[in-house]
Amino acid sequence: MDEKEARRWRLDLLLAKRRREAVKADSPLFLDCIQALGEGTRICSGEESDRLYARLQGEYPFTSYGRIDWERVPHQALLQKDVQLSAVSGSKEYWILWSHGDAPVIRTSLRKLLEQLDEVTAVSPDVWAYREGEDVVEWGHDGSCRRSLGR
């Protein structure tokens, strides 16, 4: 299996896993998250969500268990909580993607995301804040937080 086929296979597994999991777009945890993030938070359609998952997986390598394979990302940092993220411009908008469930991708500012991080990470065990072609931040279920430092 070449690299392109392997990526496609991993994407298909990730999408199938998302469809099987229990969190729905109308779940209380997702609705609480949207309410906490407040005005200006955009909820994507299913088609747009699938496109963003495909883009994320196309830009970053993933492990067989659905996390970014940070050993294969050359420019990245392990962050201490979210303190180091506060240096990033809070006005930048990020796509928020979930590792589990059927919750659609949402778009919000990094500032809002950091202010409501507990509400955001309650929706799914692993969460990614993603800017296409720029960077990604991954909050893991184990409490880790990693950020790519550009492509």
C-alpha positions as CSV (number, residue, x, y, z in Angstrom):
1,M,0.0,0.0,0.0
2,D,1.6,3.3,-1.0
3,E,1.4,6.5,1.1
4,K,-1.6,7.9,-0.7
5,E,-3.6,4.7,-0.2
6,A,-2.5,4.4,3.4
7,R,-3.7,8.0,4.1
8,R,-7.0,7.3,2.3
9,W,-7.5,4.1,4.4
10,R,-6.7,6.0,7.7
11,L,-9.2,8.8,6.6
12,D,-11.9,6.2,5.9
13,L,-11.3,4.6,9.3
14,L,-11.4,8.0,11.1
15,L,-14.7,9.0,9.2
16,A,-16.2,5.6,10.0
17,K,-15.2,5.9,13.6
18,R,-16.8,9.4,13.8
19,R,-20.1,8.0,12.4
20,R,-20.2,5.1,14.9
21,E,-19.6,7.1,18.0
22,A,-22.4,8.4,20.2
23,V,-22.0,12.2,20.3
24,K,-24.5,13.9,18.1
25,A,-24.7,17.5,16.9
26,D,-27.7,17.9,19.2
27,S,-26.0,16.3,22.2
28,P,-26.0,18.3,25.4
29,L,-22.2,18.4,25.5
30,F,-22.0,19.9,22.0
31,L,-24.9,22.3,22.6
32,D,-23.2,23.5,25.9
33,C,-19.9,24.0,24.0
34,I,-21.6,26.1,21.3
35,Q,-23.4,28.2,23.9
36,A,-20.2,28.7,25.9
37,L,-18.3,29.8,22.7
38,G,-21.1,32.3,22.0
39,E,-21.8,34.6,19.1
40,G,-19.7,34.3,16.0
41,T,-19.2,30.5,16.4
42,R,-19.9,28.9,13.0
43,I,-21.2,25.3,12.7
44,C,-20.3,23.5,9.5
45,S,-22.4,21.3,7.3
46,G,-21.7,17.6,7.2
47,E,-20.1,17.9,3.8
48,E,-17.9,20.8,4.9
49,S,-16.9,18.9,8.0
50,D,-15.9,15.8,6.0
51,R,-13.8,18.1,3.7
52,L,-12.0,19.6,6.7
53,Y,-11.3,16.1,8.2
54,A,-9.8,15.1,4.8
55,R,-7.7,18.3,4.7
56,L,-6.4,17.7,8.2
57,Q,-5.5,14.1,7.5
58,G,-3.9,15.2,4.2
59,E,-1.7,17.7,5.9
60,Y,-0.7,15.7,9.0
61,P,0.2,12.1,9.5
62,F,-2.0,10.1,11.9
63,T,-1.4,7.1,14.0
64,S,-3.5,4.0,13.8
65,Y,-5.3,5.0,16.9
66,G,-6.4,8.4,15.5
67,R,-4.0,11.0,17.0
68,I,-1.5,13.1,15.0
69,D,1.8,11.2,14.7
70,W,3.9,13.9,16.2
71,E,7.1,11.9,15.6
72,R,6.6,12.6,11.9
73,V,5.8,16.3,12.3
74,P,9.2,18.2,12.0
75,H,8.2,21.5,13.5
76,Q,6.2,21.0,16.6
77,A,6.2,21.7,20.3
78,L,4.7,20.1,23.4
79,L,3.0,22.9,25.3
80,Q,2.6,23.3,29.0
81,K,-1.1,23.5,29.4
82,D,-2.4,26.5,27.3
83,V,-0.1,29.2,28.6
84,Q,2.1,29.1,25.6
85,L,-0.9,29.3,23.2
86,S,-1.8,32.7,24.7
87,A,1.1,34.1,22.7
88,V,-0.7,33.2,19.5
89,S,-3.0,35.9,18.2
90,G,-6.4,35.3,19.9
91,S,-8.3,36.9,17.0
92,K,-7.2,34.1,14.6
93,E,-10.1,31.8,13.7
94,Y,-9.6,28.0,13.9
95,W,-11.6,25.0,12.8
96,I,-12.4,22.7,15.8
97,L,-12.5,19.0,14.9
98,W,-13.4,16.1,17.2
99,S,-11.8,12.7,17.4
100,H,-15.1,10.9,18.3
101,G,-18.8,11.4,17.5
102,D,-20.9,13.0,14.9
103,A,-20.6,16.6,16.1
104,P,-19.9,18.9,13.1
105,V,-16.8,20.9,12.8
106,I,-17.1,24.4,14.2
107,R,-15.1,27.6,13.7
108,T,-14.2,30.1,16.4
109,S,-11.4,32.3,17.6
110,L,-8.5,30.9,19.5
111,R,-9.2,33.3,22.3
112,K,-12.8,31.9,22.8
113,L,-11.5,28.4,22.4
114,L,-9.0,28.8,25.2
115,E,-11.5,30.6,27.5
116,Q,-13.9,27.7,27.1
117,L,-11.4,24.8,26.7
118,D,-13.2,22.6,29.3
119,E,-16.5,22.9,27.4
120,V,-14.7,22.2,24.0
121,T,-12.8,19.1,25.2
122,A,-15.9,17.7,26.9
123,V,-17.4,17.0,23.5
124,S,-14.6,14.5,22.5
125,P,-11.6,12.9,24.1
126,D,-9.2,14.4,21.5
127,V,-9.7,17.8,19.9
128,W,-7.9,19.6,17.1
129,A,-7.8,23.4,16.5
130,Y,-6.8,23.6,12.8
131,R,-5.9,26.4,10.4
132,E,-5.7,25.0,6.8
133,G,-2.2,25.2,5.5
134,E,-0.9,26.9,8.7
135,D,-1.0,24.9,11.9
136,V,-2.8,22.6,14.2
137,V,-3.1,22.2,18.0
138,E,-4.1,18.9,19.5
139,W,-5.5,18.4,23.0
140,G,-5.2,14.8,23.9
141,H,-7.4,12.8,26.3
142,D,-4.2,12.3,28.3
143,G,-3.9,16.0,29.0
144,S,-1.2,16.6,26.4
145,C,-1.2,19.7,24.2
146,R,0.9,19.9,21.1
147,R,1.2,22.4,18.3
148,S,2.7,22.3,14.9
149,L,5.0,25.3,14.3
150,G,4.1,25.8,10.6
151,R,4.5,23.5,7.6
